[in-house]
Amino acid sequence: MKTLGEIAKYVDGKLQGDPAVVIKRIVHPALVRGPGDLALVLSANVLGLLKQNQVTSVIAPAELTSIDVPNYILVSRPRLALARLLELFERPVYSAEGIHPSAVIDPSAKIGEKVSVGPHCWVGPNSIIGTGTRLICNVSVGADVEIGEKALLHPGVSVGDRCKVGNRVIIQPGACIGGDGFSFVTPQPGNVEAARQKKQIVENTDSNMEIVRINSIGHVVIEDDVEIGAGTCIDRATLGETKIGRGTKIDNLVQIGHNVTIGRNCLIVAQVGMGGSAKVGERVVIGGQAGLPDHMSVGDDAVVGPQAGVSGNVAARQSVIGSPAVPVRDFIQQNMNFKRLSRLNQRVKELEAKLAELEKRLGS
């Protein structure tokens, strides 16, 4: 529980009303049940609910001046205020400090202070778990792994041998860090290589029927304050490292191939796929289901739209969308031209009819 005065100070807001009011919950205006609830208003669309639900305390955008309640906090950036509020009223995932009896920890592993290793977890030889880190349950940590301080690994997470996970990293359920890369070769140049070089498919021969595995002996480095979504897979490098930069946030079901490098403070939305050795700069945003082929690069501060099919390098501060991906301005122009096609087609038919009529007259 916090007072309105404490909340206003924490979110850097301007309070009108009684700072001593005690707040127990942060809720949508439709869910207010009493004076201990603080209604979160993100837009003017819900102002009608305030009187209807007899709301007494509100946090709202500074531009809303018609708030008819006894107590309210005005903030310049409501979603940032929401993030701060949820820090104050956090409901942390349950974990008991210490090592559960069913956990298996190699004698050579080093476990820091105030660490939680939950049921059926495994920590391999020579691995290090930093102070305050929590492994909820069914977490697999391989050999020679380093996990920093105050990290949180949810159920079913797998961290492969030699991988490094930084401080305060959050990995959601079922994510796999350090699986082998999808890397193979044939004894003779195959169809993919031929299509790239000659733009045509070669004939199949009996001498090229083997697919040879290229082992991945590198590792994955995840820097501090990274978050990784449920079911996301990050492949280890072939030789060096696959790297995720500090502060980057990766959504659910993302595939990051071997040798990929992602810079700091990027946002990677669900179902994005990145081919091997792709490079992503800093502060890049990649929308859901976008695809980045192997060896392609995206510059700093670029935005790749949802379902974009990147077929070439994206420059810094460029925004692209579509498949194949093009600059947003070009994409809009292409769509406008596409919408004009039916009208243009009709115009061509009319001109053809007039031309035919004119030829008929001239011929007669």
C-alpha positions in Angstrom: 0.0 0.0 0.0 1.1 3.5 -0.8 -0.3 7.0 -0.2 -1.2 9.3 -3.1 1.6 11.6 -2.1 4.2 8.8 -2.3 2.8 7.7 -5.7 2.8 11.2 -7.1 6.4 11.7 -6.1 7.5 8.3 -7.5 5.8 8.9 -10.9 6.9 12.6 -11.0 3.3 13.7 -11.2 1.3 16.7 -10.0 -1.2 15.9 -7.2 -4.5 17.7 -6.7 -6.2 16.5 -3.5 -5.3 14.6 -0.3 -1.8 13.2 -0.3 -2.6 11.0 2.7 -5.2 8.8 0.9 -4.0 5.2 1.0 -4.0 3.2 -2.3 -4.2 -0.6 -2.3 -4.8 -1.3 -6.1 -4.2 0.2 -9.5 -7.2 -0.6 -11.7 -9.1 0.3 -14.9 -11.9 2.9 -14.1 -14.5 0.2 -14.8 -13.0 -2.0 -12.1 -12.9 0.5 -9.2 -14.6 -0.9 -6.1 -13.7 1.5 -3.3 -11.6 4.5 -2.1 -8.4 2.3 -2.0 -8.4 1.9 -5.8 -6.5 4.3 -8.0 -8.1 4.5 -11.5 -5.6 4.6 -14.4 -6.9 6.8 -17.2 -4.9 6.7 -20.4 -7.3 8.7 -22.6 -10.5 10.8 -22.5 -12.5 7.8 -23.7 -13.0 6.5 -20.2 -13.8 9.7 -18.4 -17.5 8.8 -18.4 -16.8 5.8 -16.1 -15.4 8.0 -13.3 -18.8 9.3 -12.2 -20.5 6.1 -13.0 -18.3 4.1 -10.7 -17.9 6.8 -8.1 -14.1 7.0 -8.5 -12.3 9.1 -5.9 -8.7 8.8 -7.1 -7.3 9.0 -10.6 -4.0 9.1 -12.4 -4.3 10.7 -15.8 -2.5 12.5 -18.7 -1.7 16.1 -18.0 -3.7 17.4 -21.0 -7.0 16.2 -19.4 -8.3 19.1 -17.5 -11.9 18.0 -17.0 -11.4 15.4 -14.3 -14.2 15.7 -11.8 -12.9 13.6 -8.8 -11.6 14.6 -5.4 -8.0 13.4 -5.9 -6.0 13.1 -9.1 -2.4 12.9 -10.3 -1.5 14.4 -13.6 1.5 13.0 -15.5 3.1 14.0 -18.8 3.7 10.4 -20.0 0.9 8.0 -18.9 2.4 4.7 -20.1 5.7 5.5 -18.4 3.7 6.3 -15.2 2.0 2.9 -15.6 5.4 1.2 -15.7 6.5 3.0 -12.5 3.2 2.2 -10.8 3.6 -1.5 -11.5 7.1 -1.3 -10.0 5.5 0.0 -6.8 2.7 -2.6 -6.8 4.7 -5.5 -8.2 3.5 -9.0 -7.6 6.8 -10.9 -8.1 6.8 -14.5 -9.2 6.9 -17.0 -6.3 10.3 -18.5 -5.6 11.6 -19.9 -2.3 15.2 -18.9 -1.4 17.6 -21.8 -1.4 18.0 -25.0 -3.3 15.1 -27.3 -3.7 15.8 -31.0 -2.7 14.9 -32.2 -6.2 17.4 -29.8 -7.9 20.7 -31.3 -9.2 23.7 -29.1 -8.9 27.2 -30.3 -9.9 29.7 -30.0 -7.0 32.0 -27.8 -9.1 29.2 -25.2 -9.7 29.3 -21.9 -7.8 26.1 -20.6 -6.3 25.9 -17.1 -5.0 24.0 -15.7 -2.0 20.2 -15.5 -1.9 19.9 -17.7 -4.9 16.7 -19.7 -5.6 17.1 -23.0 -7.5 13.6 -24.5 -7.7 12.3 -28.0 -8.2 13.9 -30.2 -10.9 16.5 -27.7 -12.0 19.9 -28.7 -13.2 23.1 -26.7 -13.0 26.1 -28.2 -14.8 29.8 -28.4 -14.0 31.8 -25.2 -13.4 28.8 -23.0 -13.9 28.3 -19.8 -11.9 24.9 -18.5 -10.6 25.1 -14.9 -9.4 23.7 -13.4 -6.2 20.0 -13.1 -6.0 19.3 -15.0 -9.2 16.2 -17.2 -9.4 15.7 -20.4 -11.3 12.0 -21.1 -10.8 11.6 -24.8 -11.9 12.7 -27.2 -14.6 15.5 -24.9 -15.6 18.5 -26.5 -17.3 21.9 -24.7 -17.0 24.7 -26.5 -18.9 28.4 -26.6 -18.2 30.6 -23.6 -17.9 27.7 -21.2 -17.9 27.8 -17.8 -16.3 24.6 -16.2 -15.0 24.8 -12.8 -13.4 23.1 -11.2 -10.4 19.3 -10.9 -9.9 18.5 -12.7 -13.1 15.1 -14.5 -13.4 14.7 -17.7 -15.4 11.1 -18.9 -15.6 10.0 -22.6 -15.9 11.4 -24.7 -18.7 14.3 -22.3 -19.7 17.4 -24.0 -21.2 20.8 -22.4 -21.2 23.4 -24.3 -23.1 27.1 -24.9 -22.3 29.4 -21.9 -22.2 26.7 -19.3 -22.6 26.8 -16.1 -20.6 23.8 -14.3 -19.2 24.1 -10.9 -17.6 22.7 -9.1 -14.6 18.9 -8.6 -14.2 18.1 -10.6 -17.3 14.6 -12.0 -17.5 14.0 -15.2 -19.6 10.4 -16.2 -20.0 9.1 -19.9 -19.9 10.4 -22.3 -22.5 13.1 -20.1 -24.1 16.2 -21.9 -25.4 19.5 -20.2 -25.2 22.4 -21.8 -26.9 20.9 -24.4 -29.2 23.0 -25.4 -32.2 22.7 -23.2 -35.3 21.0 -24.5 -38.5 24.1 -24.8 -40.5 24.8 -27.5 -43.1 26.8 -28.0 -46.3 26.8 -30.4 -49.3 29.9 -32.0 -50.9 29.3 -30.1 -54.1 27.5 -26.8 -54.7 23.8 -27.3 -54.2 20.6 -25.7 -55.5 20.8 -22.8 -53.0 24.3 -21.8 -53.9 23.5 -22.2 -57.6 20.4 -20.1 -57.4 22.3 -17.3 -55.6 25.2 -17.3 -58.1 23.6 -18.3 -61.4 19.9 -17.6 -60.6 19.0 -21.1 -61.7 18.6 -24.5 -60.2 21.2 -27.2 -60.9 20.3 -30.8 -61.9 20.3 -33.3 -59.1 23.2 -35.8 -59.2 24.1 -38.9 -57.2 27.3 -37.3 -56.1 25.6 -34.6 -54.0 23.2 -36.6 -51.9 24.8 -36.0 -48.4 24.0 -33.1 -46.1 27.0 -32.5 -43.8 26.4 -30.9 -40.4 28.4 -27.8 -39.4 28.8 -28.1 -35.7 28.3 -25.0 -33.5 31.1 -24.7 -31.0 30.7 -21.0 -30.1 28.3 -19.6 -27.5 25.7 -16.9 -26.7 26.3 -13.7 -24.8 23.3 -11.9 -23.3 24.2 -8.6 -21.7 22.6 -6.9 -18.7 18.9 -6.0 -18.5 17.9 -8.0 -21.5 14.4 -9.7 -21.5 13.7 -12.7 -23.7 10.1 -13.9 -24.4 8.5 -17.3 -24.0 9.5 -19.9 -26.6 12.2 -17.8 -28.1 15.3 -19.6 -29.4 18.8 -18.0 -29.7 21.3 -20.2 -31.4 24.9 -20.4 -30.4 27.6 -19.2 -32.8 29.5 -21.5 -35.1 32.9 -20.3 -33.8 32.6 -17.0 -31.8 29.5 -15.6 -30.1 25.9 -14.8 -30.8 25.3 -11.5 -28.9 22.3 -9.7 -27.5 23.1 -6.1 -26.5 22.3 -4.5 -23.1 18.7 -3.5 -22.5 17.3 -5.2 -25.6 13.7 -6.7 -25.2 12.8 -9.7 -27.3 9.2 -10.9 -27.5 7.8 -14.5 -27.7 8.6 -17.1 -30.4 11.5 -15.2 -31.9 14.2 -17.2 -33.8 17.7 -15.7 -33.7 20.2 -17.6 -35.8 23.9 -18.4 -35.2 26.4 -15.6 -35.1 23.7 -12.9 -35.0 24.6 -9.6 -33.3 21.9 -7.4 -31.9 22.8 -4.0 -30.4 21.6 -2.2 -27.3 18.0 -1.2 -26.4 16.3 -2.9 -29.4 12.7 -4.1 -29.5 12.1 -7.3 -31.3 8.4 -8.3 -31.6 6.9 -11.8 -31.7 7.7 -14.3 -34.5 10.6 -12.4 -36.0 13.1 -14.6 -37.7 16.8 -13.7 -38.1 19.1 -15.7 -40.3 22.7 -16.6 -39.4 25.2 -13.7 -39.1 22.6 -11.0 -39.4 23.6 -7.7 -37.7 21.1 -5.4 -36.0 22.3 -2.0 -34.7 21.3 -0.1 -31.6 17.7 1.1 -30.7 16.3 -0.8 -33.7 12.6 -1.8 -33.7 11.5 -4.9 -35.7 7.8 -5.6 -36.0 6.1 -9.0 -35.6 6.7 -11.7 -38.2 9.4 -9.7 -40.0 12.2 -11.7 -41.6 15.9 -10.8 -41.8 18.0 -13.1 -44.0 21.4 -14.3 -43.2 24.3 -11.8 -43.4 21.9 -8.8 -43.8 22.3 -5.8 -41.6 20.0 -3.2 -40.0 21.5 0.2 -39.0 21.1 2.1 -35.8 17.6 3.6 -35.0 16.0 1.8 -38.0 12.4 0.5 -37.9 11.4 -2.7 -39.7 7.7 -3.0 -40.0 5.5 -6.0 -39.2 5.7 -8.9 -41.7 8.5 -7.1 -43.6 10.6 -9.3 -45.8 14.1 -7.8 -45.7 16.0 -8.6 -48.9 18.9 -6.1 -48.5 20.6 -4.0 -45.9 18.5 -1.4 -44.0 20.3 1.9 -43.5 20.5 3.7 -40.1 17.3 5.6 -39.2 15.4 4.1 -42.2 11.9 2.8 -41.8 10.9 -0.1 -44.1 7.9 -2.3 -44.6 6.5 -4.8 -47.1 7.8 -7.9 -48.8 10.3 -7.3 -50.2 10.8 -4.5 -47.7 11.0 -1.0 -49.1 11.1 2.5 -47.5 7.7 3.4 -46.0 7.2 6.3 -48.4 7.8 3.9 -51.4 5.4 1.3 -49.8 2.6 3.9 -49.5 3.2 5.0 -53.1 3.1 1.4 -54.3 -0.2 0.9 -52.5 -1.7 4.1 -53.9 -0.7 2.9 -57.4 -2.2 -0.5 -56.8 -5.5 1.1 -55.8 -5.4 3.1 -59.0 -5.1 0.0 -61.2 -8.8 -0.8 -61.5 -9.5 2.8 -62.5 -6.6 2.8 -64.9 -7.7 -0.5 -66.4 -11.2 1.0 -67.0 -9.7 4.0 -68.6 -7.5 1.9 -70.9 -10.6 0.0 -72.0 -12.5 3.2 -72.8 -9.5 4.5 -74.8 -9.3 1.2 -76.7 -13.0 1.4 -77.6 -12.6 5.0 -78.8 -9.5 4.1 -80.8 -11.4 1.1 -82.4 -14.2 3.5 -83.3 -11.8 6.0 -84.8 -10.0 3.3 -86.8 -13.4 2.1 -88.0 -14.4 5.6 -89.2 -11.0 6.2 -90.9 -11.2 2.9 -92.6 -14.6 3.6 -94.0 
